[in-house]
């Protein structure tokens, strides 16, 4: 049987080349194992994150708009592992339909064409599509038995629902299902889609410590031993602010914060090194060793 | 029952109040007048505890045309754009989109963001994107710290991240940076037009105000000065 391989335009975004390199590494490990080709978009630019859309509406549209135009030239759908990039690309695709004047200005500035033909996939949609999840199930080497993980979705994978059109904005389950597929135990908790504070992580660290602390407390109280995320901002805030968050909550947290692709990669038999598990601030290895998973 | 301190505010009515509402509605592609003050946005907002006006109150300020109070609020800079309010609003108002519109209007007016550091962060972030086509986290942190004089905050954390190889040392430039620069220029040109258009639109409110001393055409100017 020879099926066409699944092929995507891959948009890593800036974080996956810096703070979140382990997300990039594990994404590629999983794609390889699942037989999916990820073709990095040549000459991609920053999506502008929050900073562009809070500053200027056209800028907020055109930076991700150029990335979409590049994907269209490749004739492929885009997969964007970073939830913030995903949100901006999906929003730009919506805006392109509503603002022909924005599209015109983008095309004038860049000399490229934007028609909105490339769909944008977030990492959870991408992992849970039938062909990928079947391939993962088949290649499973080391089910993560007994590992209790809180699936934390954050904001931009599910909101605004008119843009993302993905899962339930209040009670999503896609990541829960992925965790089940790899043998882990998803822990239901009330803060699945609460905000971690996102880009306030540098400018208002106090707010991020408070918000991240609430999420970590809810996860720990529900019996989670670790948190799974699908966004570099969520990972950075929950991981790097964990100590400060504990101080605010009057308790000590010890919750490693994994990218969902790291957990899938681990179940597929990849090594800790290949998955960048040594790059976390909260020790990501002890728990896995304790469970004999690494 | 509402216990708001409305008497402190000078109420406006007539065309001026309506103009502000109409401008915000148009920018956010929504209808703020539909808000009936149920408070669901404020109840669900994870950051409402740190705001000066609750999201519900911001909607009311816009309805009443209280431009200054809205544009000078801390709230619009505390909002992290998590879209919880937008997702839950029973009147289908894009509340997070309204926050965006207010931030953009404040910057075009040359107002310094009431949360100064948040404004500086956005500006430094965009300065790197404009130059490189991509963001540069290490540079962003260093320049942000110099500009806000928060030199020791997070120093230890920064070192830990650096040791784990979390912060790329060298900036990465996109080969598409010329196109990115062209996008920034087009945005600034459009802003100048929008500001001028606002001035002839009857209110004069979007013309370069004396407050911040920044030219209205420089979208990113408000954050830093």
Interface residues (C-beta under 8 A of the other chain):
Chain A: X14 X15 X17 X18 X19 X21 X42 X43 X44 X45 X46 X48 X49 X50 X51 X52 X53 X54 X55 X56 X57 X58 X59 X60 X62 X63 X66 X70 X98 X105 X106 X108 X109 X110 X111 X112 X155 X156 X158 X159 X160 X161 X169 X170 X193 X194 X195 X197 X198 X199 X200 X202 X203 X204 X205 X207 X211 X214 X240 X278 X279 X280 X281
Chain B: X27 X29 X46 X47 X50 X78 X80 X81 X82 X83 X84 X86 X87 X94 X96 X100 X103 X104 X107 X115 X117 X118 X120 X121 X122 X123 X125 X126 X129 X133 X134 X135 X136 X137 X138 X140 X141 X144 X148 X153 X154 X157 X160 X161 X164 X165 X166 X167 X168 X172 X174 X175 X176 X177 X179 X180 X182 X183 X184 X185 X186 X187 X190 X191 X219 X220 X223
